[in-house]
Amino acid sequence: MKKVLSVGVFLLIFISAYNQISDSCFYAQVDLANRWVWRSYSEAPVIQPSLGYANDKWNFLIWGSYPFERRAYSEIDFTVEYQLSRKLKFGITDFFGINDLSGAKHELFNVKRKTTTNMLDAYFIYSAFNKIPVSILYSLWFWGADRKAFTFDRIFKY
């Protein structure tokens, strides 16, 4: 596993360096965090790689978070964004979280409404100012593992 991780990090660094000197729209990034702040299921550090493609209108992104701890929370997300206008962007993200604490079976491409652990989120980002990096985000989870919000039958049962 360490060899695969090392080769992956090297390739991401190489691709990132190549993209800085070319007009390519592919990008890659690797972050190392002391712990994943938003989903604090573990105290272990995490590695968060991302790989994407962007042009003037579209952005495609694959992002992940993997802990340096056995049997902890991992995540892989797929995002597609479209620039509707100069100030308005629309996107959809497929969140796929894996909590190995219970030893449950997880299937990335299981999209059956009753058994999926994927969650789909649609959002709009409005950037009102050109020179000030402030934006407004409206986001709505509309499908997936959290589907029974009123009965709480399947909210993150792994």
N, CA, C and O of each residue as an XYZ file, in Angstrom:
632
protein
N       0.825     -1.191      0.000
C       0.000      0.000      0.000
C       0.873      1.259      0.000
O       0.541      2.245     -0.659
N       1.987      1.226      0.738
C       2.870      2.388      0.786
C       3.486      2.670     -0.576
O       3.673      3.830     -0.941
N       3.807      1.607     -1.341
C       4.386      1.794     -2.670
C       3.366      2.435     -3.610
O       3.694      3.352     -4.363
N       2.137      1.947     -3.560
C       1.078      2.504     -4.411
C       0.847      3.964     -4.061
O       0.720      4.805     -4.951
N       0.793      4.269     -2.774
C       0.595      5.640     -2.328
C       1.749      6.540     -2.762
O       1.530      7.669     -3.201
N       2.976      6.038     -2.639
C       4.151      6.828     -3.051
C       4.143      7.113     -4.543
O       4.418      8.238     -4.960
N       3.831      6.102     -5.356
C       3.770      6.298     -6.807
C       2.654      7.279     -7.155
O       2.834      8.144     -8.013
N       1.497      7.150     -6.492
C       0.388      8.072     -6.740
C       0.739      9.508     -6.412
O       0.424     10.416     -7.181
N       1.388      9.722     -5.276
C       1.797     11.079     -4.892
C       2.799     11.635     -5.895
O       2.699     12.797     -6.291
N       3.776     10.806     -6.315
C       4.759     11.251     -7.304
C       4.077     11.649     -8.613
O       4.406     12.686     -9.189
N       3.131     10.834     -9.088
C       2.433     11.156    -10.337
C       1.627     12.446    -10.213
O       1.603     13.254    -11.141
N       0.972     12.642     -9.077
C       0.198     13.870     -8.884
C       1.104     15.097     -8.866
O       0.757     16.130     -9.439
N       2.259     14.994     -8.216
C       3.205     16.119     -8.204
C       3.726     16.392     -9.606
O       3.838     17.550    -10.008
N       4.050     15.332    -10.364
C       4.542     15.488    -11.732
C       3.485     16.145    -12.622
O       3.792     17.069    -13.375
N       2.243     15.668    -12.534
C       1.159     16.242    -13.346
C       0.948     17.708    -12.978
O       0.768     18.551    -13.856
N       0.969     18.010    -11.684
C       0.784     19.389    -11.237
C       1.894     20.300    -11.761
O       1.620     21.407    -12.224
N       3.141     19.843    -11.691
C       4.259     20.641    -12.198
C       4.156     20.824    -13.704
O       4.438     21.913    -14.204
N       3.761     19.793    -14.439
C       3.610     19.882    -15.886
C       2.523     20.885    -16.253
O       2.681     21.659    -17.198
N       1.419     20.871    -15.508
C       0.308     21.775    -15.811
C       0.666     23.232    -15.593
O       0.077     24.109    -16.225
N       1.611     23.511    -14.718
C       1.996     24.893    -14.474
C       2.766     25.493    -15.642
O       2.838     26.715    -15.767
N       3.348     24.645    -16.506
C       4.111     25.173    -17.635
C       3.402     24.950    -18.964
O       3.969     25.260    -20.012
N       2.192     24.425    -18.955
C       1.472     24.181    -20.195
C       0.078     24.797    -20.110
O      -0.320     25.315    -19.067
N      -0.661     24.734    -21.225
C      -2.014     25.263    -21.266
C      -3.058     24.201    -20.948
O      -4.245     24.406    -21.202
N      -2.638     23.095    -20.407
C      -3.533     21.999    -20.082
C      -4.539     22.408    -19.017
O      -4.251     23.234    -18.151
N      -5.711     21.820    -19.099
C      -6.755     22.122    -18.134
C      -6.885     21.032    -17.080
O      -7.797     21.088    -16.256
N      -6.000     20.044    -17.083
C      -6.012     19.021    -16.054
C      -5.274     19.541    -14.834
O      -4.294     20.273    -14.970
N      -5.732     19.174    -13.642
C      -5.057     19.591    -12.433
C      -5.103     18.471    -11.395
O      -5.985     17.613    -11.425
N      -4.157     18.497    -10.498
C      -4.069     17.515     -9.423
C      -3.544     18.196     -8.179
O      -2.803     19.177     -8.252
N      -3.937     17.666     -7.042
C      -3.504     18.242     -5.776
C      -3.548     17.151     -4.716
O      -4.408     16.271     -4.760
N      -2.633     17.207     -3.773
C      -2.640     16.297     -2.633
C      -2.476     17.134     -1.373
O      -1.528     17.909     -1.246
N      -3.409     16.968     -0.448
C      -3.341     17.661      0.831
C      -3.126     16.635      1.933
O      -3.622     15.511      1.861
N      -2.392     17.033      2.932
C      -2.201     16.220      4.118
C      -2.728     17.035      5.283
O      -2.281     18.158      5.518
N      -3.681     16.471      6.014
C      -4.285     17.195      7.132
C      -4.080     16.403      8.420
O      -4.033     15.173      8.408
N      -3.960     17.133      9.535
C      -3.741     16.433     10.790
C      -4.970     15.651     11.230
O      -4.843     14.687     11.985
N      -6.140     16.037     10.780
C      -7.368     15.252     10.892
C      -8.428     15.937     10.057
O      -8.344     17.141      9.814
N      -9.401     15.205      9.624
C     -10.440     15.722      8.750
C     -11.451     16.451      9.613
O     -12.248     15.819     10.307
N     -11.424     17.774      9.578
C     -12.152     18.631     10.503
C     -13.668     18.454     10.401
O     -14.341     18.362     11.429
N     -14.214     18.405      9.201
C     -15.671     18.389      9.043
C     -16.292     17.062      9.446
O     -17.437     17.029      9.898
N     -15.569     15.991      9.292
C     -16.086     14.672      9.654
C     -15.104     14.044     10.639
O     -14.277     13.216     10.257
N     -15.196     14.431     11.881
C     -14.187     14.037     12.857
C     -14.494     12.653     13.440
O     -14.694     12.514     14.646
N     -14.528     11.638     12.579
C     -14.737     10.269     13.021
C     -13.433      9.638     13.493
O     -13.446      8.521     14.009
N     -12.337     10.313     13.331
C     -11.039      9.751     13.657
C     -10.093     10.873     14.061
O     -10.227     12.009     13.608
N      -9.157     10.546     14.902
C      -8.127     11.501     15.291
C      -6.895     11.380     14.407
O      -5.941     12.138     14.585
N      -6.889     10.451     13.462
C      -5.720     10.182     12.625
C      -5.569     11.232     11.529
O      -6.559     11.819     11.093
N      -4.338     11.471     11.082
C      -4.122     12.338      9.922
C      -4.756     11.706      8.671
O      -4.959     10.493      8.612
N      -5.061     12.541      7.686
C      -5.663     12.062      6.443
C      -4.901     12.610      5.242
O      -4.299     13.682      5.307
N      -4.937     11.862      4.152
C      -4.413     12.340      2.880
C      -5.630     12.589      1.995
O      -6.546     11.768      1.944
N      -5.636     13.730      1.295
C      -6.794     14.126      0.505
C      -6.360     14.482     -0.915
O      -6.064     15.642     -1.206
N      -6.321     13.480     -1.800
C      -5.954     13.762     -3.182
C      -7.153     14.254     -3.990
O      -8.298     13.924     -3.683
N      -6.881     15.035     -5.012
C      -7.924     15.449     -5.948
C      -7.339     15.479     -7.353
O      -6.157     15.757     -7.551
N      -8.183     15.190     -8.302
C      -7.802     15.166     -9.704
C      -8.966     15.744    -10.491
O     -10.116     15.367    -10.264
N      -8.679     16.659    -11.420
C      -9.773     17.288    -12.131
C      -9.413     17.790    -13.512
O      -8.258     17.768    -13.938
N     -10.442     18.238    -14.186
C     -10.323     18.858    -15.507
C     -11.234     20.071    -15.510
O     -12.382     19.987    -15.074
N     -10.736     21.191    -15.996
C     -11.544     22.409    -16.046
C     -11.288     23.160    -17.341
O     -10.184     23.138    -17.886
N     -12.335     23.829    -17.825
C     -12.196     24.779    -18.926
C     -13.069     25.986    -18.585
O     -13.440     26.163    -17.425
N     -13.399     26.809    -19.559
C     -14.153     28.031    -19.282
C     -15.546     27.769    -18.702
O     -16.043     28.569    -17.908
N     -16.173     26.671    -19.086
C     -17.545     26.392    -18.659
C     -17.667     25.222    -17.677
O     -18.529     25.256    -16.799
N     -16.833     24.195    -17.804
C     -16.976     22.955    -17.055
C     -15.833     22.738    -16.078
O     -14.705     23.171    -16.312
N     -16.145     22.058    -14.978
C     -15.142     21.591    -14.029
C     -15.556     20.187    -13.578
O     -16.657     20.003    -13.060
N     -14.684     19.207    -13.771
C     -14.913     17.840    -13.327
C     -13.860     17.528    -12.271
O     -12.673     17.765    -12.496
N     -14.278     17.001    -11.125
C     -13.361     16.802    -10.016
C     -13.641     15.474     -9.317
O     -14.794     15.124     -9.069
N     -12.573     14.740     -9.003
C     -12.641     13.570     -8.135
C     -11.794     13.907     -6.920
O     -10.618     14.247     -7.052
N     -12.391     13.812     -5.734
C     -11.713     14.186     -4.499
C     -11.863     13.048     -3.502
O     -12.899     12.384     -3.472
N     -10.854     12.819     -2.697
C     -10.929     11.761     -1.707
C     -10.298     12.153     -0.398
O      -9.539     13.118     -0.315
N     -10.624     11.392      0.618
C     -10.021     11.569      1.934
C      -9.815     10.176      2.515
O     -10.763      9.402      2.652
N      -8.567      9.866      2.855
C      -8.242      8.546      3.371
C      -7.375      8.687      4.624
O      -6.326      9.330      4.575
N      -7.802      8.089      5.755
C      -7.056      8.253      7.005
C      -5.864      7.310      7.101
O      -5.842      6.246      6.483
N      -4.886      7.715      7.878
C      -3.746      6.859      8.187
C      -4.070      6.037      9.436
O      -3.244      5.905     10.339
N      -5.253      5.505      9.468
C      -5.713      4.701     10.583
C      -6.587      3.594     10.022
O      -7.380      3.823      9.109
N      -6.447      2.429     10.554
C      -7.228      1.301     10.062
C      -8.666      1.411     10.568
O      -8.908      1.824     11.702
N      -9.600      1.041      9.719
C     -11.023      0.990     10.056
C     -11.562      2.351     10.513
O     -12.135      2.474     11.595
N     -11.369      3.348      9.684
C     -11.878      4.691      9.981
C     -12.657      5.203      8.776
O     -12.804      4.493      7.782
N     -13.150      6.418      8.860
C     -13.990      7.018      7.825
C     -13.154      7.457      6.629
O     -12.169      8.178      6.783
N     -13.551      7.018      5.440
C     -12.939      7.441      4.182
C     -14.034      8.026      3.300
O     -15.221      7.798      3.530
N     -13.619      8.780      2.293
C     -14.613      9.400      1.419
C     -14.036      9.587      0.030
O     -12.849      9.868     -0.136
N     -14.906      9.426     -0.974
C     -14.563      9.783     -2.350
C     -15.769     10.519     -2.919
O     -16.903     10.053     -2.807
N     -15.512     11.676     -3.533
C     -16.581     12.514     -4.067
C     -16.322     12.812     -5.538
O     -15.184     13.024     -5.957
N     -17.389     12.823     -6.301
C     -17.341     13.170     -7.723
C     -18.152     14.445     -7.912
O     -19.309     14.510     -7.497
N     -17.558     15.459     -8.533
C     -18.228     16.741     -8.716
C     -18.192     17.169    -10.173
O     -17.175     17.034    -10.853
N     -19.320     17.686    -10.636
C     -19.428     18.298    -11.967
C     -19.998     19.691    -11.761
O     -21.039     19.855    -11.124
N     -19.306     20.706    -12.306
C     -19.771     22.083    -12.207
C     -19.891     22.698    -13.596
O     -19.124     22.382    -14.506
N     -20.873     23.586    -13.733
C     -21.063     24.303    -14.994
C     -21.217     25.786    -14.678
O     -22.009     26.167    -13.816
N     -20.458     26.612    -15.377
C     -20.499     28.066    -15.202
C     -21.666     28.608    -16.016
O     -21.567     28.710    -17.239
N     -22.771     28.957    -15.360
C     -23.967     29.445    -16.040
C     -23.780     30.859    -16.574
O     -24.228     31.183    -17.674
N     -23.122     31.683    -15.796
C     -22.809     33.057    -16.202
C     -21.501     33.441    -15.528
O     -20.884     32.628    -14.841
N     -21.087     34.673    -15.728
C     -19.815     35.121    -15.155
C     -19.831     35.033    -13.628
O     -18.788     34.836    -13.004
N     -21.010     35.178    -13.031
C     -21.110     35.212    -11.571
C     -21.831     34.014    -10.962
O     -21.846     33.878     -9.738
N     -22.428     33.143    -11.771
C     -23.246     32.050    -11.251
C     -22.769     30.697    -11.760
O     -22.590     30.495    -12.961
N     -22.565     29.776    -10.823
C     -22.093     28.424    -11.133
C     -23.071     27.413    -10.542
O     -23.590     27.614     -9.444
N     -23.322     26.319    -11.277
C     -24.174     25.225    -10.820
C     -23.330     23.959    -10.733
O     -22.479     23.713    -11.587
N     -23.568     23.158     -9.697
C     -22.803     21.930     -9.556
C     -23.589     20.821     -8.905
O     -24.582     21.058     -8.216
N     -23.130     19.598     -9.132
C     -23.679     18.405     -8.494
C     -22.503     17.596     -7.968
O     -21.520     17.376     -8.674
N     -22.617     17.157     -6.715
C     -21.587     16.329     -6.108
C     -22.205     15.026     -5.628
O     -23.276     15.015     -5.021
N     -21.511     13.924     -5.911
C     -21.875     12.608     -5.389
C     -20.928     12.308     -4.235
O     -19.747     12.039     -4.451
N     -21.446     12.353     -3.006
C     -20.662     12.047     -1.815
C     -20.761     10.552     -1.542
O     -21.863     10.010     -1.462
N     -19.624      9.881     -1.400
C     -19.609      8.467     -1.070
C     -18.679      8.270      0.117
O     -17.457      8.318     -0.027
N     -19.262      8.049      1.288
C     -18.483      7.868      2.498
C     -18.435      6.416      2.904
O     -19.399      5.672      2.725
N     -17.310      6.022      3.451
C     -17.109      4.650      3.899
C     -16.697      4.698      5.364
O     -15.673      5.286      5.713
N     -17.495      4.081      6.209
C     -17.169      3.997      7.623
C     -16.868      2.533      7.934
O     -17.789      1.730      8.086
N     -15.611      2.189      8.028
C     -15.217      0.801      8.232
C     -15.290      0.349      9.686
O     -14.912     -0.784      9.987
N     -15.756      1.184     10.582
C     -15.840      0.810     11.986
C     -16.792     -0.365     12.204
O     -16.571     -1.187     13.093
N     -17.849     -0.447     11.395
C     -18.829     -1.512     11.569
C     -18.568     -2.705     10.656
O     -19.229     -3.735     10.792
N     -17.618     -2.588      9.726
C     -17.341     -3.684      8.806
C     -18.427     -3.867      7.762
O     -18.530     -4.945      7.177
N     -19.236     -2.857      7.512
C     -20.337     -2.952      6.556
C     -19.826     -3.018      5.130
O     -18.701     -2.612      4.839
N     -20.669     -3.537      4.242
C     -20.335     -3.636      2.825
C     -20.717     -2.331      2.126
O     -21.843     -1.852      2.261
N     -19.771     -1.763      1.381
C     -20.004     -0.519      0.660
C     -19.725     -0.744     -0.814
O     -18.723     -1.361     -1.174
N     -20.603     -0.248     -1.660
C     -20.426     -0.381     -3.106
C     -20.535      0.997     -3.742
O     -21.579      1.645     -3.666
N     -19.445      1.442     -4.373
C     -19.395      2.771     -4.968
C     -20.478      2.976     -6.018
O     -21.097      4.039     -6.065
N     -20.714      1.981     -6.853
C     -21.671      2.148     -7.954
C     -23.037      1.544     -7.646
O     -23.807      1.273     -8.568
N     -23.351      1.330     -6.382
C     -24.684      0.890     -5.984
C     -25.577      2.125     -5.916
O     -25.432      2.951     -5.015
N     -26.493      2.250     -6.860
C     -27.388      3.409     -6.892
C     -28.837      3.001     -6.640
O     -29.759      3.735     -6.992
N     -29.039      1.834     -6.032
C     -30.391      1.419     -5.668
C     -30.867      2.287     -4.513
O     -30.173      2.422     -3.505
N     -32.014      2.857     -4.654
C     -32.506      3.846     -3.691
C     -32.546      3.317     -2.257
O     -32.303      4.083     -1.325
N     -32.840      2.054     -2.054
C     -32.991      1.517     -0.703
C     -31.674      1.109     -0.055
O     -31.616      0.975      1.167
N     -30.612      0.907     -0.841
C     -29.368      0.383     -0.263
C     -28.132      1.244     -0.528
O     -27.053      0.915     -0.036
N     -28.252      2.312     -1.271
C     -27.080      3.119     -1.612
C     -26.511      3.853     -0.402
O     -27.244      4.222      0.516
N     -25.198      4.060     -0.413
C     -24.564      4.921      0.579
C     -24.057      6.208     -0.078
O     -23.375      7.005      0.566
N     -24.387      6.410     -1.343
C     -24.073      7.656     -2.050
C     -25.124      8.702     -1.697
O     -26.276      8.370     -1.418
N     -24.713      9.972     -1.712
C     -25.642     11.076     -1.502
C     -25.368     12.133     -2.566
O     -24.220     12.526     -2.772
N     -26.413     12.590     -3.235
C     -26.259     13.613     -4.274
C     -26.645     14.978     -3.725
O     -27.652     15.135     -3.035
N     -25.815     15.954     -4.051
C     -25.981     17.327     -3.599
C     -25.950     18.241     -4.819
O     -25.023     18.168     -5.625
N     -26.955     19.098     -4.957
C     -26.968     20.109     -6.019
C     -26.744     21.472     -5.373
O     -27.248     21.744     -4.283
N     -25.987     22.320     -6.053
C     -25.691     23.625     -5.459
C     -25.518     24.698     -6.518
O     -25.217     24.427     -7.680
N     -25.723     25.934     -6.063
C     -25.444     27.126     -6.847
C     -24.443     27.962     -6.062
O     -24.544     28.076     -4.840
N     -23.479     28.546     -6.764
C     -22.522     29.464     -6.157
C     -22.637     30.793     -6.893
O     -22.444     30.864     -8.106
N     -22.953     31.840     -6.142
C     -23.076     33.171     -6.718
C     -21.924     34.029     -6.204
O     -21.803     34.258     -5.000
N     -21.088     34.497     -7.109
C     -19.957     35.363     -6.769
C     -20.299     36.784     -7.188
O     -20.174     37.149     -8.357
N     -20.727     37.572     -6.228
C     -21.249     38.904     -6.522
C     -20.171     39.922     -6.861
O     -20.426     40.862     -7.614
N     -18.984     39.751     -6.323
C     -17.938     40.756     -6.474
C     -16.795     40.214     -7.311
O     -16.438     39.041     -7.203
N     -16.224     41.065     -8.141
C     -15.109     40.648     -8.982
C     -13.784     40.621     -8.229
O     -12.972     39.722     -8.449
N     -13.553     41.576     -7.359
C     -12.259     41.704     -6.701
C     -12.254     41.277     -5.242
O     -11.209     41.300     -4.593
N     -13.406     40.889     -4.725
C     -13.497     40.432     -3.341
C     -13.860     38.951     -3.360
O     -14.880     38.587     -3.945
N     -13.062     38.087     -2.742
C     -13.317     36.645     -2.799
C     -14.409     36.187     -1.828
O     -14.153     35.412     -0.907
N     -15.623     36.677     -2.053
C     -16.775     36.311     -1.237
C     -17.850     35.802     -2.177
O     -18.098     36.392     -3.228
N     -18.490     34.698     -1.795
C     -19.563     34.160     -2.620
C     -20.689     33.645     -1.732
O     -20.514     33.472     -0.526
N     -21.846     33.401     -2.342
C     -23.007     32.856     -1.652
C     -23.262     31.468     -2.215
O     -23.294     31.276     -3.431
N     -23.444     30.496     -1.317
C     -23.665     29.112     -1.716
C     -25.037     28.664     -1.254
O     -25.390     28.821     -0.085
N     -25.816     28.102     -2.184
C     -27.072     27.440     -1.832
C     -26.907     25.979     -2.214
O     -26.620     25.668     -3.369
N     -27.086     25.079     -1.252
C     -26.832     23.668     -1.473
C     -27.980     22.833     -0.926
O     -28.564     23.170      0.104
N     -28.305     21.734     -1.623
C     -29.409     20.869     -1.205
C     -29.063     19.421     -1.498
O     -28.850     19.057     -2.655
N     -29.003     18.583     -0.457
C     -28.876     17.141     -0.671
C     -30.241     16.641     -1.093
O     -31.212     16.794     -0.352
N     -30.331     16.045     -2.272
C     -31.645     15.700     -2.795
C     -31.865     14.214     -3.018
O     -32.981     13.812     -3.348
N     -30.835     13.373     -2.847
C     -31.027     11.948     -3.096
C     -29.948     11.151     -2.389
O     -28.803     11.592     -2.295
N     -30.310      9.984     -1.895
C     -29.284      9.089     -1.396
C     -29.524      8.535     -0.019
O     -30.662      8.375      0.423
N     -28.421      8.242      0.657
C     -28.438      7.511      1.923
C     -29.177      8.235      3.031
O     -29.603      7.595      3.993
N     -29.344      9.517      2.937
C     -30.065     10.274      3.971
C     -31.526     10.494      3.590
O     -32.137     11.464      4.039
N     -32.095      9.612      2.772
C     -33.399      9.821      2.161
C     -34.574      9.872      3.121
O     -35.605     10.435      2.753
N     -34.490      9.317      4.339
C     -35.629      9.305      5.250
C     -35.416     10.321      6.364
O     -35.254      9.960      7.529
N     -35.419     11.567      5.997
C     -35.095     12.642      6.944
C     -36.099     12.729      8.087
O     -35.727     13.139      9.187
N     -37.345     12.363      7.869
C     -38.355     12.522      8.915
C     -38.421     11.320      9.850
O     -38.775     11.476     11.018
N     -38.094     10.136      9.370
C     -38.153      8.940     10.217
C     -36.790      8.524     10.746
O     -36.715      7.744     11.695
N     -35.717      9.021     10.160
C     -34.345      8.710     10.558
C     -34.019      7.221     10.466
O     -33.172      6.724     11.208
N     -34.687      6.508      9.561
C     -34.455      5.070      9.424
C     -33.091      4.727      8.848
O     -32.487      3.745      9.281
N     -32.580      5.495      7.890
C     -31.341      5.128      7.209
C     -30.302      6.232      7.232
O     -29.448      6.240      6.346
N     -30.308      7.132      8.140
C     -29.324      8.193      8.122
C     -27.997      7.626      8.593
O     -27.799      7.377      9.782
N     -27.100      7.429      7.656
C     -25.725      6.992      7.884
C     -25.622      5.712      8.689
O     -24.727      5.591      9.525
N     -26.500      4.763      8.467
C     -26.360      3.446      9.101
C     -25.409      2.628      8.264
O     -25.727      2.264      7.132
N     -24.254      2.339      8.805
C     -23.253      1.565      8.076
C     -23.091      0.221      8.723
O     -22.290     -0.593      8.263
